[in-house]
Amino acid sequence: MLHRLATPALSCALVLGSLASCSGSSGGGAAAFDANTYIGTWTGTWTNTTFTSTGAVTMTVSQSGSTFNVAFDMDGNVFGGANPALENFSATIASTNADLVSITSSVYGTVTGSLASDGTLTLNGTGIPGAVDRFALTGSWGASQITANVTITFDNSSVANGTATLTKT
């Protein structure tokens, strides 16, 4: 059951991470945040490296003024439950980053994160329903590829790890 629980944290982290960072090229630059780098449809896979499960992930990023809108869909048994429905998240765009400030999801819990102008992503989730206590995602987001690593900590203090790679389509 723990292997099914680790998958949703990775998906959530990827979705929110897509707002915050990934790699492939230089991203938004060293100083100024270039939102156009991240806008588009991203598809790929996630892998739970602890339990060797895998699945598809799709994310669509759009911009409205100073807000990133992200539609995130991770396939598989997320957090030990059924395949979750697509979720929508938003992040505030600033001159040097995009911030996801305390968004609550019925699947991923309370999520916070940041995407820096250089594509560095950090994403954290707490208060996750079920047997997952928290997750921490780090990654990089470039013009053509997102890569992410996530550590999921369960209520019993055991840990699972995962990775994800998405490509702009």
C-alpha positions as a Markdown table, in Angstrom:
| # | Residue | x | y | z |
|---|---|---|---|---|
| 1 | Met | 0.0 | 0.0 | 0.0 |
| 2 | Leu | 2.9 | 2.4 | 0.7 |
| 3 | His | 3.9 | 2.2 | -3.0 |
| 4 | Arg | 0.5 | 3.5 | -4.1 |
| 5 | Leu | 0.7 | 6.3 | -1.5 |
| 6 | Ala | 4.0 | 7.6 | -2.8 |
| 7 | Thr | 2.7 | 8.1 | -6.3 |
| 8 | Pro | 0.3 | 10.9 | -5.6 |
| 9 | Ala | 2.9 | 13.0 | -3.8 |
| 10 | Leu | 5.1 | 12.8 | -6.8 |
| 11 | Ser | 2.2 | 13.8 | -9.1 |
| 12 | Cys | 1.3 | 16.7 | -6.9 |
| 13 | Ala | 4.9 | 17.8 | -6.7 |
| 14 | Leu | 5.2 | 17.7 | -10.4 |
| 15 | Val | 2.1 | 19.7 | -11.0 |
| 16 | Leu | 3.0 | 22.3 | -8.5 |
| 17 | Gly | 6.6 | 21.9 | -9.5 |
| 18 | Ser | 5.7 | 22.8 | -13.0 |
| 19 | Leu | 4.8 | 26.1 | -11.6 |
| 20 | Ala | 8.1 | 26.3 | -9.8 |
| 21 | Ser | 10.9 | 24.6 | -11.7 |
| 22 | Cys | 12.4 | 21.9 | -13.9 |
| 23 | Ser | 15.3 | 21.4 | -16.3 |
| 24 | Gly | 16.2 | 20.9 | -19.9 |
| 25 | Ser | 17.5 | 24.4 | -20.8 |
| 26 | Ser | 18.3 | 27.6 | -19.1 |
| 27 | Gly | 14.8 | 28.4 | -17.9 |
| 28 | Gly | 13.8 | 31.9 | -17.2 |
| 29 | Gly | 17.4 | 33.3 | -16.9 |
| 30 | Ala | 19.6 | 34.3 | -14.1 |
| 31 | Ala | 17.7 | 37.4 | -12.9 |
| 32 | Ala | 14.4 | 38.2 | -14.6 |
| 33 | Phe | 11.6 | 35.6 | -14.6 |
| 34 | Asp | 10.5 | 34.8 | -18.1 |
| 35 | Ala | 7.0 | 33.3 | -17.8 |
| 36 | Asn | 6.9 | 32.3 | -21.5 |
| 37 | Thr | 9.5 | 29.6 | -20.9 |
| 38 | Tyr | 7.0 | 27.6 | -18.8 |
| 39 | Ile | 3.8 | 28.2 | -20.7 |
| 40 | Gly | 2.5 | 25.2 | -22.7 |
| 41 | Thr | 1.6 | 21.5 | -22.4 |
| 42 | Trp | 4.0 | 19.2 | -20.7 |
| 43 | Thr | 3.8 | 15.3 | -20.8 |
| 44 | Gly | 5.9 | 12.6 | -19.3 |
| 45 | Thr | 6.1 | 9.9 | -16.7 |
| 46 | Trp | 6.7 | 9.5 | -13.0 |
| 47 | Thr | 8.5 | 6.6 | -11.3 |
| 48 | Asn | 8.3 | 5.6 | -7.7 |
| 49 | Thr | 11.9 | 4.4 | -7.3 |
| 50 | Thr | 11.2 | 2.8 | -4.0 |
| 51 | Phe | 8.4 | 0.6 | -5.1 |
| 52 | Thr | 9.1 | 0.5 | -8.9 |
| 53 | Ser | 5.7 | 1.8 | -10.0 |
| 54 | Thr | 5.2 | 4.3 | -12.8 |
| 55 | Gly | 2.6 | 6.2 | -14.7 |
| 56 | Ala | 1.8 | 9.1 | -17.0 |
| 57 | Val | 1.6 | 12.8 | -16.0 |
| 58 | Thr | 0.3 | 15.8 | -18.0 |
| 59 | Met | 0.4 | 19.4 | -17.1 |
| 60 | Thr | -0.8 | 22.5 | -19.0 |
| 61 | Val | 0.5 | 25.9 | -17.9 |
| 62 | Ser | -1.1 | 29.1 | -19.0 |
| 63 | Gln | -0.8 | 32.7 | -17.9 |
| 64 | Ser | -3.4 | 35.4 | -17.1 |
| 65 | Gly | -1.8 | 38.6 | -16.0 |
| 66 | Ser | 0.5 | 37.9 | -13.1 |
| 67 | Thr | -0.9 | 34.4 | -12.5 |
| 68 | Phe | 0.2 | 31.0 | -13.7 |
| 69 | Asn | -2.7 | 28.6 | -14.1 |
| 70 | Val | -1.7 | 24.9 | -14.1 |
| 71 | Ala | -4.0 | 22.0 | -15.0 |
| 72 | Phe | -2.3 | 18.9 | -13.6 |
| 73 | Asp | -3.2 | 15.3 | -14.2 |
| 74 | Met | -1.3 | 12.4 | -12.8 |
| 75 | Asp | -2.3 | 8.9 | -13.7 |
| 76 | Gly | -2.2 | 6.0 | -11.3 |
| 77 | Asn | -3.2 | 5.1 | -7.7 |
| 78 | Val | -2.2 | 8.3 | -6.0 |
| 79 | Phe | -1.7 | 8.1 | -2.2 |
| 80 | Gly | -3.1 | 4.6 | -2.3 |
| 81 | Gly | -6.5 | 5.7 | -3.8 |
| 82 | Ala | -8.0 | 5.7 | -7.2 |
| 83 | Asn | -6.6 | 7.6 | -10.2 |
| 84 | Pro | -7.3 | 11.3 | -9.1 |
| 85 | Ala | -9.2 | 13.7 | -11.3 |
| 86 | Leu | -7.3 | 16.6 | -13.0 |
| 87 | Glu | -6.6 | 19.4 | -10.5 |
| 88 | Asn | -6.1 | 23.1 | -11.2 |
| 89 | Phe | -3.6 | 25.2 | -9.3 |
| 90 | Ser | -2.4 | 28.8 | -9.6 |
| 91 | Ala | 0.8 | 30.7 | -8.7 |
| 92 | Thr | 1.7 | 34.3 | -8.5 |
| 93 | Ile | 4.3 | 35.5 | -11.0 |
| 94 | Ala | 6.8 | 38.1 | -9.7 |
| 95 | Ser | 9.9 | 39.7 | -11.4 |
| 96 | Thr | 12.3 | 36.9 | -10.2 |
| 97 | Asn | 10.0 | 33.9 | -9.5 |
| 98 | Ala | 6.6 | 32.3 | -9.4 |
| 99 | Asp | 5.2 | 31.4 | -5.9 |
| 100 | Leu | 2.6 | 28.8 | -5.0 |
| 101 | Val | 1.3 | 30.0 | -1.7 |
| 102 | Ser | -0.5 | 27.5 | 0.6 |
| 103 | Ile | -2.9 | 25.9 | -1.8 |
| 104 | Thr | -5.1 | 23.1 | -0.4 |
| 105 | Ser | -5.9 | 20.0 | -2.4 |
| 106 | Ser | -8.2 | 17.1 | -1.4 |
| 107 | Val | -5.5 | 14.8 | -2.8 |
| 108 | Tyr | -2.2 | 16.5 | -2.2 |
| 109 | Gly | -2.8 | 18.4 | 1.1 |
| 110 | Thr | -1.5 | 21.9 | 1.7 |
| 111 | Val | 1.0 | 22.7 | -0.9 |
| 112 | Thr | 3.6 | 25.5 | -1.1 |
| 113 | Gly | 6.3 | 26.1 | -3.7 |
| 114 | Ser | 8.5 | 28.4 | -5.7 |
| 115 | Leu | 9.9 | 28.4 | -9.2 |
| 116 | Ala | 13.0 | 30.6 | -9.5 |
| 117 | Ser | 14.0 | 32.5 | -12.6 |
| 118 | Asp | 16.8 | 30.0 | -13.2 |
| 119 | Gly | 14.3 | 27.1 | -13.3 |
| 120 | Thr | 15.0 | 25.8 | -9.7 |
| 121 | Leu | 11.9 | 24.3 | -8.2 |
| 122 | Thr | 10.9 | 23.6 | -4.6 |
| 123 | Leu | 7.6 | 22.2 | -3.6 |
| 124 | Asn | 6.3 | 21.0 | -0.2 |
| 125 | Gly | 3.1 | 19.3 | 0.8 |
| 126 | Thr | 1.7 | 18.7 | 4.3 |
| 127 | Gly | -1.6 | 17.6 | 5.8 |
| 128 | Ile | -2.1 | 15.0 | 3.1 |
| 129 | Pro | -5.2 | 12.8 | 3.6 |
| 130 | Gly | -4.4 | 9.2 | 4.3 |
| 131 | Ala | -1.1 | 7.6 | 5.3 |
| 132 | Val | 1.2 | 10.2 | 3.9 |
| 133 | Asp | 2.5 | 12.9 | 6.3 |
| 134 | Arg | 4.4 | 15.1 | 3.8 |
| 135 | Phe | 6.4 | 15.4 | 0.6 |
| 136 | Ala | 9.3 | 17.5 | -0.6 |
| 137 | Leu | 10.1 | 18.0 | -4.2 |
| 138 | Thr | 13.1 | 19.6 | -5.9 |
| 139 | Gly | 13.8 | 19.9 | -9.5 |
| 140 | Ser | 14.7 | 22.0 | -12.5 |
| 141 | Trp | 12.5 | 23.3 | -15.3 |
| 142 | Gly | 13.9 | 24.4 | -18.7 |
| 143 | Ala | 12.4 | 25.5 | -22.0 |
| 144 | Ser | 11.9 | 21.9 | -23.1 |
| 145 | Gln | 12.2 | 19.5 | -20.1 |
| 146 | Ile | 11.2 | 19.3 | -16.5 |
| 147 | Thr | 13.0 | 16.9 | -14.1 |
| 148 | Ala | 12.0 | 16.4 | -10.5 |
| 149 | Asn | 12.9 | 14.3 | -7.4 |
| 150 | Val | 10.5 | 13.8 | -4.6 |
| 151 | Thr | 10.8 | 12.4 | -1.1 |
| 152 | Ile | 7.6 | 11.2 | 0.5 |
| 153 | Thr | 7.4 | 10.7 | 4.3 |
| 154 | Phe | 4.6 | 8.5 | 5.6 |
| 155 | Asp | 2.8 | 8.8 | 8.9 |
| 156 | Asn | 4.9 | 5.9 | 10.2 |
| 157 | Ser | 8.1 | 7.8 | 9.3 |
| 158 | Ser | 9.0 | 5.4 | 6.5 |
| 159 | Val | 10.2 | 7.1 | 3.3 |
| 160 | Ala | 9.7 | 6.6 | -0.5 |
| 161 | Asn | 11.4 | 8.3 | -3.3 |
| 162 | Gly | 10.4 | 9.2 | -6.8 |
| 163 | Thr | 11.3 | 11.0 | -10.0 |
| 164 | Ala | 9.5 | 12.5 | -12.9 |
| 165 | Thr | 10.5 | 13.8 | -16.3 |
| 166 | Leu | 8.2 | 15.9 | -18.5 |
| 167 | Thr | 8.8 | 17.2 | -22.0 |
| 168 | Lys | 7.1 | 20.3 | -23.6 |
| 169 | Thr | 4.9 | 19.1 | -26.5 |
